[in-house]
Amino acid sequence: MRLTPEQASIIKKTVAEIFGADAEVRLFGSRLDNQAKGGDIDLLIELPRPCQDRVARELRLSARLELRLGEQPIDILVVDPEVHQNPVHERALTTGQVL
């Protein structure tokens, strides 16, 4: 995984601030490949309950992570029981690594 322990900690804490302590965070995509270079940070946030204002929270999370991690591309997917999952969600859930 190409995140430092400090970056992983910042991500987990920031997700908990916005989505709650029961939110599970998974890193997926190119940052899981230790041999690769560059790439954005792909995050899947899995929630056990429906999320009010999901898009607003995603934007808030993105902004806070940019402030805390520095400018870098971050893609965020949020899944709760009401979200219809598409192949990207399924891939992230099956291949992603829980932070």
Secondary structure, DSSP 8 states (H G I E B T S, - for coil): --S-HHHHHHHHHHHHHHH-TT-EEEEEGGGG-TT-----EEEEEE-SS--TTHHHHHHHHHHHHHHHH-S--EEEEEE-TTS---HHHHHHHHH-EE-
